[in-house]
């Protein structure tokens, strides 16, 4: 699954300049990383949620909160809702709360990824640049992939096996 997601990300990045790609591929990319992140949230003991490899970076739990909030922000851009990206990270601190926030962001984002090709072709402001809604959805998946990589490193440092490497 991880290899497939990385391949899709590479293909998506090639078409990013054209502002278009396969919507099913964008959803597959995002859902794959989201599911790995949600599984990591469940696998890691709560006492490690405060773990930071260095003082300058987010803790394991803060990354989970950041991802949940950012997913809602990106999907909110597509759905026409203004969401605060840092709301979850600032306000949700427990393992149960962060797992629930990730489940909530998945339910919310499923609506954005269910939109039609024509709807996703519409342009929106994405951090000061005009981009298609599909581009915002692709960015959401890429952002999740970036932070899943952080979580993998944190888990490995603590002797844990990340979901993408776990035996099936």
N, C-alpha and C positions, 0 to 999 in steps of 0.2 A: 504494500500500500504506500509506504513512504517513497519508494522508487517511482511509483506511478505519479504521486503527487509532485515530486520534484521535476519529473518530465513535463507534467502539465504546467508547472510554474515557468519552466524554460520556454515552452511554446507560447504561453501567455505573454511573457516578457518580450518575445519577438514581435508580437502583434500589438504591443502596447502603444506604439507610435500611431498605429492605424485606429486606435480606440475601439477595437472590436475583437472578439474571439468567441468561442463556443460557450454559451451560458451554462450548459451542463458541465463543461470542464471547470468553469469557475466555481460552481457549486461543489463539485467533487474535490477540488483543491481545498476549499475552505472546510468542508465537512470532515475531510480526512484529518487535517490538523486539529480542528476543534475536538474531534473525538479522541485524539491522542492526548490533548491537553486535559480534557475532562477525565480520562482514565488516569492520567498522572495525578490529578487532584485527589482522586479516590485512593490511589495506591500509596501515596506518601503520608506517613503518620503526621498528625497535627503538630506534634512537637518540632517538626522540621519546617513548618510553614514560615517560621521566622528566620530560617537559614539564609545567609548572604555569604557568598564566597569572599567578597571584599566589602568594606563599609560603603563604598560609593555606588553600589548597585542595588536594585530592588531585591527584596526577599522573595522566596518561593511563593508565598501567599500574595505578596504585592503584585507579582507578575500575573497570577491568576486573576486578581481583581482588575488589573490593567487590561488584560485580554477581554474579560467580560464587558467592561465599559467601552473599550474600543470597538468591539463587535457591534454593540448597540449604536455607537456613534456612526460607524460606516453604514450600517443597515438603515439607521435613521435618516441619513442623507438621501438614501435611495427611496425610502418610504415617505419622506417629507416631514419627518419628526426631528426636532432638535434635541439631541441627547448629550449630556455632559460626559465626556470621555473618562474623566477621573472620578466620577461619582462612586462607583463600586470600590475602587482601590482605596479611597479615603474613608469609606463608611462600613465596609464589610471586612471583618477580621478573622472570623472563625472558619474552620474547615467546612462545616455544614453550610454556613452562609455562602461561602465562595462556590461550593458545588452547586448550590441552588441558583446562584447568580449566573453561572455558566450554563445551566439548563435553561434559565430564562432567556439568556442571550441567544441560545440556539433556537428556541421557539420563535423569538422575535425575528431572527435573521432568516429562518425558513420562509417567512413571508416575502422577504426581499428577493431571495433566490428563486421564488416561484413566479416571478413576474415574466412577462412575455419579452421576446427579443425586441419588439417595437418599443415597449416601455423602457427597457434597459438602454436603448440607444439615445434617450434624452440626455441632454447635457446638464451638469450641475457644477457648482463651485466646489472644488476639492482642494482645500488649503490654498486658495487664491488662484487656482488654474481651472479653466473649463475642461471638464472630463466627462465622459459618458458615465451613466449609472453603472454599466457593466464594468467599467474601469475601476470604479469605487469598490465594487464587489470583489474584483480580482485583487485589489490592494488589501482588502480585508483578509483574504486567504494568505497572501504573502506575509502580512503582518503576523498572523497566527503562526506561520511557519518559522518566522524569525524568533518568536518567543517560545515556541516549542523547543527550538534549539537551545535556548537558555535553560529551560526546564530539564532537558536531557543532561546537560552538563552538571546542573545542581544534583540531579539524582545520581549520576555516576560518581560525583565527589563523595556522596554519602553511601556508596556501595549498593545502590538500588538499580534495578533493571528498568529502563524506560519502556513504555508500552509498545513502541515500534520495534523494540528488540526482544520483547518477551516471547517465549515459545508459544506456538499456536496449538 
